[in-house]
Amino acid sequence: MNILKLLWEIIASIFKGSHIEAKENTRRERSFTSSGFERDHQDRQTQTIKRNSYTSQRLLNKGEETLYWSLIKHLKREYYVHSQVSLGELLACGDESGYRAINSKRADFCITNKRFNPLLVIEFHGKGHFQGNAKKRDHNKKLALEKANIIYHEVYDSELISIDQHIKNRILPMLETANKCI
């Protein structure tokens, strides 16, 4: 085990359990109250932000936008469509390392019922999706979501041609089943 990994495990064990537990139907809040670690981290982030320039960018690419508007058209009466949602907002985990393993991952689309309960996550596989370790990232998203009883569904760029039929025949039945289970 290298020294950095050992040091990280020691630091993590010190702070483990010092986060505020999520209550039923409330957002998870996190803080490291046992030292100035979080304050120092925020100060470093502030300095990094001050040193850099930022520009806005589109939230969705063209394929995701096409899928979004089709989802809105077919689901607007019964469900809400959310885009680019952090899995850390969808999933709770009592273990700090478990939470960190999913917090930075994003769902292209999350479909919730009218009570904002997540039912289904859609991962859109556009032309540029399969770069680097995309298959492993997708596997980890699917694994975590299914452990929380949230359906993971993939839509491929080639399916956009008949996306209305795909939504009616595949996505809507999955949502109806999932919504009955909540």
matplotlib code that plots the C-alpha trace (Angstrom):
import matplotlib.pyplot as plt

x = [0.0, 1.5, 1.9, -0.6, -3.4, -2.6, -2.6, -6.0, -7.5, -6.3, -7.8, -11.0, -11.3, -10.9, -13.8, -16.0, -19.2, -18.9, -21.4, -25.0, -27.2, -29.9, -33.4, -36.4, -37.4, -34.7, -31.6, -28.4, -26.1, -22.4, -19.9, -16.6, -17.0, -14.2, -11.4, -10.5, -10.1, -13.3, -12.5, -9.0, -10.4, -12.9, -10.1, -8.1, -11.1, -11.7, -8.1, -8.4, -11.6, -10.1, -7.1, -9.2, -11.7, -15.1, -17.5, -21.0, -21.7, -24.8, -26.3, -27.3, -25.8, -28.0, -28.8, -29.6, -31.8, -33.8, -34.3, -35.3, -38.0, -39.4, -39.5, -41.2, -43.8, -44.7, -44.2, -45.3, -48.7, -47.4, -43.7, -40.9, -37.8, -34.5, -31.2, -27.6, -28.4, -25.7, -26.2, -25.4, -28.7, -30.6, -28.9, -28.2, -25.5, -24.7, -21.0, -18.9, -16.8, -19.9, -21.4, -18.1, -18.1, -21.3, -21.5, -19.6, -21.3, -24.2, -27.4, -28.1, -31.8, -33.7, -37.5, -39.4, -43.0, -44.9, -43.6, -40.0, -39.3, -36.7, -38.0, -35.8, -32.4, -31.6, -28.1, -27.8, -25.2, -24.5, -21.7, -19.0, -20.1, -17.8, -14.5, -12.0, -13.6, -17.2, -18.3, -17.0, -18.5, -21.9, -21.6, -21.0, -23.9, -26.2, -25.0, -25.6, -29.0, -30.3, -29.3, -31.6, -34.4, -34.1, -34.3, -31.3, -32.1, -29.8, -30.9, -28.6, -28.1, -29.4, -32.7, -33.5, -35.1, -37.9, -37.6, -41.4, -42.1, -39.3, -40.7, -44.2, -43.3, -40.4, -39.9, -43.6, -44.3, -41.2, -42.2, -45.8, -44.5, -41.9, -44.4, -46.8, -44.0, -43.4]
y = [0.0, 3.3, 6.1, 8.4, 5.8, 4.9, 8.6, 9.1, 6.0, 7.5, 10.9, 9.2, 7.1, 10.2, 11.9, 8.9, 9.2, 13.0, 13.8, 14.6, 11.6, 12.1, 12.1, 10.6, 12.8, 15.5, 16.4, 14.9, 17.5, 16.9, 18.6, 17.7, 19.3, 17.6, 19.8, 22.6, 20.1, 21.3, 25.0, 24.5, 22.6, 25.4, 28.0, 26.1, 25.8, 29.6, 30.3, 27.9, 29.6, 33.0, 31.9, 30.5, 31.8, 30.2, 30.3, 28.9, 25.8, 24.0, 21.6, 19.1, 18.1, 17.9, 14.2, 14.7, 17.7, 15.6, 12.9, 15.5, 17.1, 13.7, 12.7, 16.0, 15.4, 11.9, 12.1, 15.7, 14.7, 12.0, 12.5, 15.1, 14.9, 16.1, 16.4, 16.0, 15.1, 14.0, 10.5, 12.0, 13.7, 10.6, 8.1, 8.1, 5.9, 5.7, 5.0, 8.0, 6.1, 4.6, 8.1, 9.5, 6.6, 7.9, 11.6, 12.9, 10.7, 12.1, 10.7, 12.1, 12.0, 11.1, 10.6, 11.2, 10.9, 14.0, 13.5, 13.7, 10.0, 8.8, 6.0, 5.6, 6.9, 7.2, 7.0, 8.4, 6.8, 9.4, 9.3, 10.4, 8.4, 5.4, 7.1, 6.1, 3.9, 4.7, 1.0, 0.8, 4.1, 3.0, -0.3, 1.4, 3.8, 0.9, -1.1, 1.8, 2.7, -0.8, -1.3, 1.6, 0.1, 2.8, 1.5, 2.1, 2.4, 3.0, 4.9, 4.8, 7.6, 5.2, 4.9, 8.7, 8.1, 6.2, 7.7, 8.4, 4.6, 3.7, 5.9, 4.6, 0.9, 0.7, 3.6, 4.3, 0.7, 0.7, 3.9, 2.7, -0.4, 1.5, 4.1, 1.4, 0.0, 3.2]
z = [0.0, -0.9, 1.7, 0.1, 0.1, 3.7, 4.7, 2.9, 4.7, 8.1, 7.3, 6.1, 9.2, 11.4, 9.7, 9.1, 11.0, 11.5, 8.7, 9.5, 8.7, 6.2, 7.6, 5.7, 2.8, 3.4, 1.5, 2.8, 4.3, 4.9, 7.1, 8.7, 12.1, 13.9, 12.5, 10.1, 7.3, 5.5, 6.0, 4.6, 1.6, 0.9, 1.2, -1.4, -3.7, -3.4, -4.4, -7.4, -8.5, -8.3, -10.4, -13.2, -15.8, -16.5, -19.3, -19.6, -21.7, -23.0, -20.5, -23.1, -26.5, -29.6, -29.1, -25.4, -26.3, -28.8, -26.2, -23.6, -25.6, -26.5, -22.9, -22.0, -24.7, -23.5, -19.7, -18.8, -17.3, -14.9, -14.4, -14.2, -16.3, -14.8, -16.7, -15.6, -12.0, -9.5, -8.2, -4.8, -5.0, -6.0, -3.6, 0.1, 1.6, 5.3, 4.5, 3.6, 1.1, -0.5, -0.9, -2.4, -4.9, -6.5, -5.7, -8.7, -11.2, -13.3, -14.7, -18.1, -17.2, -14.1, -14.3, -11.0, -10.1, -9.0, -5.4, -6.8, -6.1, -8.6, -10.7, -13.7, -14.9, -18.6, -19.8, -23.3, -25.5, -28.1, -30.7, -28.3, -25.3, -25.4, -24.5, -21.9, -19.2, -20.1, -19.8, -16.3, -15.3, -16.7, -14.9, -11.6, -12.1, -12.9, -9.9, -7.4, -8.9, -9.0, -5.3, -4.6, -6.7, -9.4, -13.0, -15.2, -18.9, -21.9, -25.0, -28.0, -30.6, -33.3, -31.4, -31.7, -35.1, -33.4, -29.9, -29.6, -30.1, -27.7, -25.0, -25.5, -25.7, -23.3, -21.0, -20.1, -19.0, -16.8, -15.2, -14.6, -12.9, -10.8, -9.7, -8.4, -6.2, -4.3]

ax = plt.figure().add_subplot(projection="3d")
ax.plot(x, y, z, "-o")
ax.set_aspect("equal")
plt.show()
